[in-house]
Amino acid sequence: MKVLLAHNFYQSFSPSGEDVVYRNEAELLRSRGVVVIPYEKHNDEISGSLNKIHAPFDSVWSRKTYDEISALIRKERPAIAHFHNIWYLISPSAYYACADAGVPVVQTLHNFRMFCANGLLLRNGRVCEDCIGKVPWRGAAHGCFRSSRLYSVPVVASEMFHRARKTWTEAVDAYISLTEFGRQKFIQCGLPDGRIFVKPNFLGEPTSPKYATGDYAIYLGRLSQEKGLDVLLDAAAHYRDTSSMSCNIKIVGDGSLREDLEKKVRAKDLNNIEFLGSRDFGQCMGLLSAASFLIMPSVCYENFPMAIREAFACGKPVIASRLGAMAEIVEDNKSGLLFNAGDSADLAGKMRWMIENADACIEMGRNARTEFENKYTADQNFDILMNIYRTTIAGYTK
């Protein structure tokens, strides 16, 4: 089978898990004998303030993408086209190029960009569903994209244009949601439920699990508002003031909030928190393997936090917000603990329980590894993906 696999990479100074997922799926397909025809764009190509203003408008319809996809299909004749991120340089014009060439389209839903200006269903640090099922003008009024009305207007205009044109319901033949929670939320947004499949992310070559408690907990991910790092720091302060046992925390990752978070750590005298910055995948897995548990304090829904999958692979339980996909992936009291999103005292209590109950923490880690082996391996993922492709091709009628 030939698959046209398309992705718009995020800017290099702010990489996304979506970039990793795209690369992993491309390698998975190639390793199983599928011919992958890549179509890639990079947001690093957007430079200068003028281009940053024009890019959201171009994302409504890219004639360049339409022509390039059309030419690629004529040359390679793929059986199906699978898109990951299309913003901003690919645009939905790619779907129409495929339709005009008679090639069915699959779109992985990594975020809520089709229905929410910032793609997170998040505003002012809280979950926001104001635009679900409605004309999304509020996204422009609130400046939800990059906290700017100027940047938000073209993004919302694109959403409204393609909603009116029925792009999301008629130009895409199948969608892939990463969780059942996401699937249900996308149905609420208006996508056809009969065309949304569920396929989680996978980890191709997992490390051997290490069933033991370490001398620290770990956060692994981007340092940005939606990730709930303020909640984690407040929980660390609350824990210190209410527990006689120490809880060291290593924060792995980088992002726009790092300087502010480091200032807050100094102001609260949280000398048990260490910022390690960005690390490569192997180093992250090593740090996870040596930790007691992972903390995932996000205040947004998340779609499929890859750090949870990686912790499970390492045999480590996860303390996560009882919110969105996290509450689906982490089974409370089995593969980890759930706390009320945004509640730092509740998080501190769950951290204390993990530390005071080392044997139970290890047992949860064993359960987490079993969960990984049952759901998140490369072999299982390939079978699910190929079934989605075959089903979509078989039902294609355009």
PLY file of the C-alpha trace (Angstrom):
ply
format ascii 1.0
element vertex 398
property float x
property float y
property float z
element edge 397
property int vertex1
property int vertex2
end_header
0.00 0.00 0.00
1.07 3.58 -0.71
0.14 6.22 1.87
0.53 9.96 1.44
1.47 11.08 4.95
1.31 14.84 5.55
2.34 17.04 8.45
3.03 20.70 9.17
5.85 20.82 11.75
5.71 23.36 14.54
8.44 25.95 14.96
11.73 24.42 16.03
12.00 26.54 19.19
8.61 25.19 20.31
8.41 21.54 19.20
5.22 19.58 19.68
4.37 16.01 20.54
2.48 15.98 17.25
5.81 16.19 15.42
6.99 13.11 17.31
3.79 11.20 16.60
4.06 11.94 12.88
7.66 10.72 12.73
6.83 7.62 14.75
3.89 6.68 12.53
5.92 7.24 9.37
8.64 4.93 10.67
6.08 2.37 11.84
4.48 2.21 8.39
7.83 1.94 6.61
9.02 -0.79 8.97
5.94 -2.85 8.06
6.43 -2.52 4.30
4.04 0.36 3.62
5.31 2.89 1.08
5.17 6.33 2.72
4.95 9.39 0.50
5.77 12.34 2.79
4.39 15.84 2.34
5.91 18.14 4.95
5.88 21.83 5.79
7.67 23.67 8.60
6.38 26.71 10.46
9.98 27.91 10.65
9.24 29.17 7.14
7.00 31.81 8.74
9.34 34.64 9.69
8.86 38.35 10.24
5.84 40.12 11.71
4.15 40.54 8.32
4.35 36.84 7.52
3.01 36.01 10.97
-0.05 38.11 10.21
-0.50 36.66 6.73
0.00 33.01 7.75
-3.37 32.58 9.52
-5.10 34.04 6.45
-3.16 31.71 4.16
-4.27 28.82 6.38
-7.83 29.31 5.13
-6.82 28.06 1.69
-3.33 27.44 0.34
-3.30 27.28 -3.43
0.34 26.22 -3.27
-0.57 23.20 -1.17
-3.46 22.28 -3.45
-1.15 22.31 -6.48
1.67 20.43 -4.76
-0.60 17.73 -3.36
-2.29 17.33 -6.75
1.07 16.90 -8.49
2.28 14.45 -5.82
-0.84 12.32 -6.23
-0.49 12.26 -10.02
3.10 11.09 -9.64
2.78 8.57 -6.79
-0.88 7.39 -6.94
-1.33 6.74 -3.19
-4.23 4.60 -1.99
-5.02 7.00 0.85
-3.88 10.33 2.33
-3.34 10.71 6.07
-2.93 14.16 7.60
-1.61 15.09 11.02
-1.18 18.85 11.62
-2.28 21.07 8.70
-1.81 24.51 10.30
-0.68 26.89 8.91
1.11 26.14 5.67
-0.86 23.11 4.47
-4.47 24.22 5.09
-7.70 22.32 4.31
-7.10 22.92 0.60
-5.13 19.66 0.78
-8.35 17.72 1.44
-9.90 19.09 -1.73
-6.83 18.23 -3.78
-7.20 14.64 -2.61
-10.93 14.57 -3.29
-10.45 15.93 -6.81
-7.91 13.16 -7.44
-10.12 10.43 -5.97
-7.96 9.76 -2.90
-9.70 9.22 0.48
-8.62 11.41 3.39
-7.86 10.49 7.02
-7.21 13.24 9.59
-5.71 12.59 13.04
-7.26 14.90 15.64
-4.36 15.99 17.81
-6.20 19.04 19.17
-9.42 21.04 18.85
-8.11 23.56 16.30
-11.07 23.05 13.95
-13.43 24.38 16.61
-11.31 26.44 19.02
-8.97 29.32 18.16
-6.20 28.08 20.47
-6.94 24.39 19.91
-7.06 23.62 23.65
-10.62 24.47 24.74
-8.92 26.60 27.37
-9.30 30.26 28.35
-7.77 32.12 31.29
-6.40 28.89 32.69
-9.77 27.11 32.72
-11.56 24.71 30.41
-13.74 26.67 27.98
-16.37 25.16 25.69
-18.02 28.42 24.63
-17.47 27.72 20.93
-18.54 24.07 20.83
-21.57 23.75 18.59
-21.70 27.52 18.07
-20.37 30.13 15.69
-16.87 30.62 17.15
-16.83 34.44 17.15
-16.02 34.41 20.88
-12.55 33.14 20.06
-11.86 36.40 18.22
-13.59 38.55 20.84
-11.51 37.03 23.64
-8.27 36.96 21.62
-7.91 33.24 22.28
-5.11 32.70 19.76
-1.80 33.97 21.10
-3.78 36.24 23.46
-4.35 38.57 20.52
-7.52 39.67 18.73
-5.39 40.56 15.71
-4.07 37.01 15.38
-7.36 35.41 16.45
-9.58 37.02 13.78
-8.12 35.14 10.77
-8.01 31.86 12.72
-11.69 32.18 13.61
-12.49 33.29 10.05
-10.89 30.07 8.76
-12.95 27.98 11.19
-16.16 29.72 10.11
-15.34 29.49 6.40
-14.73 25.76 6.49
-17.68 25.12 8.74
-19.91 26.93 6.22
-18.32 25.00 3.36
-18.86 21.74 5.29
-15.18 20.91 4.98
-15.04 19.09 8.32
-18.09 16.93 7.59
-17.74 16.31 3.86
-14.09 16.71 2.78
-12.61 14.30 5.34
-13.51 10.62 5.03
-12.26 9.40 8.42
-10.97 10.92 11.62
-8.66 9.41 14.23
-9.22 10.43 17.83
-6.55 9.47 20.36
-9.04 8.56 23.11
-12.73 7.80 23.55
-13.04 11.03 25.55
-11.73 12.95 22.56
-14.09 11.09 20.24
-17.12 12.09 22.28
-15.95 15.70 22.48
-15.44 15.88 18.71
-18.95 14.49 18.18
-20.21 17.36 20.36
-18.25 19.70 18.10
-20.20 18.41 15.11
-18.03 15.74 13.48
-19.89 12.67 12.18
-19.69 9.94 14.83
-19.62 7.12 12.28
-16.34 8.37 10.86
-14.33 8.86 14.05
-12.03 5.97 14.97
-10.06 5.68 18.20
-6.34 4.95 17.99
-3.94 5.93 20.79
-0.33 6.92 20.37
2.26 4.16 20.74
5.85 3.66 21.82
7.92 1.64 19.38
10.85 0.42 21.48
9.98 0.60 25.16
12.61 0.33 27.84
12.52 -2.50 30.35
10.36 -1.51 33.33
11.98 -0.72 36.66
9.67 -1.65 39.52
11.14 0.38 42.33
10.65 3.74 43.96
13.25 6.42 43.37
14.09 9.46 45.44
12.07 11.89 43.33
8.84 12.45 41.40
9.01 13.82 37.88
7.15 16.18 35.56
7.89 15.72 31.88
6.57 18.13 29.26
6.25 21.65 27.98
6.40 24.52 30.49
3.28 26.40 29.43
0.09 27.60 31.06
-2.16 24.70 30.12
0.19 22.18 31.74
-0.66 23.29 35.28
2.86 23.90 36.57
1.58 26.59 38.96
-0.66 23.95 40.51
2.34 21.63 40.90
4.46 24.29 42.61
1.63 25.21 44.98
1.17 21.51 45.74
4.88 21.17 46.46
4.67 24.07 48.93
1.58 22.59 50.56
3.26 19.19 50.82
6.35 20.68 52.44
4.24 22.47 55.04
2.09 19.44 55.94
4.34 16.38 55.64
7.37 15.14 57.51
8.64 13.13 54.51
10.54 14.83 51.70
9.33 14.89 48.09
11.91 15.91 45.52
10.56 16.88 42.10
12.48 17.04 38.84
10.89 19.19 36.13
12.01 18.13 32.67
11.20 20.33 29.70
11.27 23.92 28.59
8.88 26.62 27.50
7.65 30.16 27.85
6.94 29.90 31.58
10.29 28.58 32.74
11.68 31.90 33.99
8.46 32.75 35.88
8.32 29.27 37.39
11.93 29.44 38.55
11.20 32.81 40.19
8.22 31.29 41.97
10.35 28.39 43.21
12.87 30.83 44.67
10.16 32.99 46.21
8.57 29.97 47.91
11.98 28.56 48.88
11.17 25.24 47.22
14.69 23.86 47.24
13.38 20.34 46.57
12.41 21.29 42.98
14.98 21.02 40.20
14.58 22.31 36.64
16.50 20.12 34.21
15.50 21.80 30.94
14.98 19.91 27.70
16.43 16.41 27.44
16.51 13.96 24.56
14.20 10.95 24.51
16.73 8.50 25.92
17.55 10.81 28.83
13.85 11.34 29.55
13.25 7.60 29.67
16.22 7.18 31.99
14.91 9.86 34.33
11.45 8.29 34.28
12.84 4.85 35.06
14.63 6.17 38.13
11.62 8.14 39.43
8.91 7.00 41.82
6.01 8.39 39.79
5.06 10.94 37.13
2.94 14.01 37.88
0.63 15.31 35.13
-1.12 18.45 36.52
-2.62 19.80 33.27
-5.58 22.17 33.49
-6.65 21.50 29.89
-8.35 18.38 28.56
-5.25 17.01 26.82
-5.78 14.55 23.96
-3.13 11.95 24.69
-0.20 13.02 26.89
2.74 11.00 25.63
4.49 11.33 28.98
1.81 9.09 30.50
2.43 6.43 27.87
6.18 6.68 28.53
5.71 6.41 32.30
3.56 3.31 31.82
6.26 1.79 29.63
8.80 2.39 32.40
6.53 0.75 34.97
5.74 4.00 36.77
2.34 5.11 38.05
0.96 8.57 37.23
-0.73 11.22 39.36
-2.91 13.12 36.88
-5.71 15.67 36.82
-9.16 14.14 36.87
-9.89 15.83 33.57
-10.39 14.91 29.93
-8.30 12.15 28.41
-6.07 11.89 31.49
-8.98 10.52 33.52
-9.52 7.92 30.80
-5.92 6.79 30.41
-5.01 6.67 34.12
-7.23 4.29 36.09
-7.59 5.70 39.59
-6.02 3.51 42.28
-4.80 1.02 39.69
-2.29 2.62 37.30
-2.07 5.84 39.29
-4.06 8.43 41.20
-6.38 11.18 39.99
-6.77 14.56 41.68
-9.23 17.37 41.13
-7.84 19.57 38.35
-6.38 22.81 39.67
-6.61 21.69 43.32
-3.07 21.93 44.69
-4.06 20.62 48.14
-5.62 17.53 46.58
-2.51 16.98 44.46
-0.31 17.34 47.54
-2.41 14.70 49.28
-1.99 12.26 46.39
1.77 12.89 46.37
1.89 12.18 50.08
-0.04 8.92 49.64
2.35 7.72 46.93
5.40 8.44 49.07
3.95 6.93 52.24
2.77 3.78 50.42
5.86 2.68 48.50
4.71 -0.93 47.98
1.36 0.20 46.55
3.18 2.69 44.33
5.31 -0.13 42.90
2.22 -2.32 42.37
0.55 0.52 40.49
3.68 0.70 38.35
3.28 -2.98 37.48
-0.33 -2.33 36.52
0.77 0.62 34.40
3.23 -1.55 32.49
0.52 -4.14 31.87
-1.71 -1.36 30.56
1.06 -0.30 28.21
1.56 -3.82 26.89
-2.19 -4.23 26.34
-2.79 -0.96 24.51
0.24 1.03 23.42
2.68 -1.20 21.55
3.73 -0.70 17.92
2.23 -3.99 16.72
-1.20 -3.21 18.11
-1.07 0.33 16.77
-0.15 -0.81 13.27
-3.07 -3.24 13.18
-5.52 -0.52 14.27
-4.15 1.97 11.74
-4.27 -0.44 8.83
-7.84 -1.39 9.72
-8.76 2.31 9.62
-7.12 2.68 6.21
-8.83 -0.42 4.76
-12.22 0.54 6.14
-11.92 4.07 4.76
-10.81 2.89 1.32
-13.57 0.29 1.17
-16.22 2.88 2.02
-14.93 5.60 -0.29
-17.60 6.72 -2.74
-16.45 10.06 -4.15
0 1
1 2
2 3
3 4
4 5
5 6
6 7
7 8
8 9
9 10
10 11
11 12
12 13
13 14
14 15
15 16
16 17
17 18
18 19
19 20
20 21
21 22
22 23
23 24
24 25
25 26
26 27
27 28
28 29
29 30
30 31
31 32
32 33
33 34
34 35
35 36
36 37
37 38
38 39
39 40
40 41
41 42
42 43
43 44
44 45
45 46
46 47
47 48
48 49
49 50
50 51
51 52
52 53
53 54
54 55
55 56
56 57
57 58
58 59
59 60
60 61
61 62
62 63
63 64
64 65
65 66
66 67
67 68
68 69
69 70
70 71
71 72
72 73
73 74
74 75
75 76
76 77
77 78
78 79
79 80
80 81
81 82
82 83
83 84
84 85
85 86
86 87
87 88
88 89
89 90
90 91
91 92
92 93
93 94
94 95
95 96
96 97
97 98
98 99
99 100
100 101
101 102
102 103
103 104
104 105
105 106
106 107
107 108
108 109
109 110
110 111
111 112
112 113
113 114
114 115
115 116
116 117
117 118
118 119
119 120
120 121
121 122
122 123
123 124
124 125
125 126
126 127
127 128
128 129
129 130
130 131
131 132
132 133
133 134
134 135
135 136
136 137
137 138
138 139
139 140
140 141
141 142
142 143
143 144
144 145
145 146
146 147
147 148
148 149
149 150
150 151
151 152
152 153
153 154
154 155
155 156
156 157
157 158
158 159
159 160
160 161
161 162
162 163
163 164
164 165
165 166
166 167
167 168
168 169
169 170
170 171
171 172
172 173
173 174
174 175
175 176
176 177
177 178
178 179
179 180
180 181
181 182
182 183
183 184
184 185
185 186
186 187
187 188
188 189
189 190
190 191
191 192
192 193
193 194
194 195
195 196
196 197
197 198
198 199
199 200
200 201
201 202
202 203
203 204
204 205
205 206
206 207
207 208
208 209
209 210
210 211
211 212
212 213
213 214
214 215
215 216
216 217
217 218
218 219
219 220
220 221
221 222
222 223
223 224
224 225
225 226
226 227
227 228
228 229
229 230
230 231
231 232
232 233
233 234
234 235
235 236
236 237
237 238
238 239
239 240
240 241
241 242
242 243
243 244
244 245
245 246
246 247
247 248
248 249
249 250
250 251
251 252
252 253
253 254
254 255
255 256
256 257
257 258
258 259
259 260
260 261
261 262
262 263
263 264
264 265
265 266
266 267
267 268
268 269
269 270
270 271
271 272
272 273
273 274
274 275
275 276
276 277
277 278
278 279
279 280
280 281
281 282
282 283
283 284
284 285
285 286
286 287
287 288
288 289
289 290
290 291
291 292
292 293
293 294
294 295
295 296
296 297
297 298
298 299
299 300
300 301
301 302
302 303
303 304
304 305
305 306
306 307
307 308
308 309
309 310
310 311
311 312
312 313
313 314
314 315
315 316
316 317
317 318
318 319
319 320
320 321
321 322
322 323
323 324
324 325
325 326
326 327
327 328
328 329
329 330
330 331
331 332
332 333
333 334
334 335
335 336
336 337
337 338
338 339
339 340
340 341
341 342
342 343
343 344
344 345
345 346
346 347
347 348
348 349
349 350
350 351
351 352
352 353
353 354
354 355
355 356
356 357
357 358
358 359
359 360
360 361
361 362
362 363
363 364
364 365
365 366
366 367
367 368
368 369
369 370
370 371
371 372
372 373
373 374
374 375
375 376
376 377
377 378
378 379
379 380
380 381
381 382
382 383
383 384
384 385
385 386
386 387
387 388
388 389
389 390
390 391
391 392
392 393
393 394
394 395
395 396
396 397
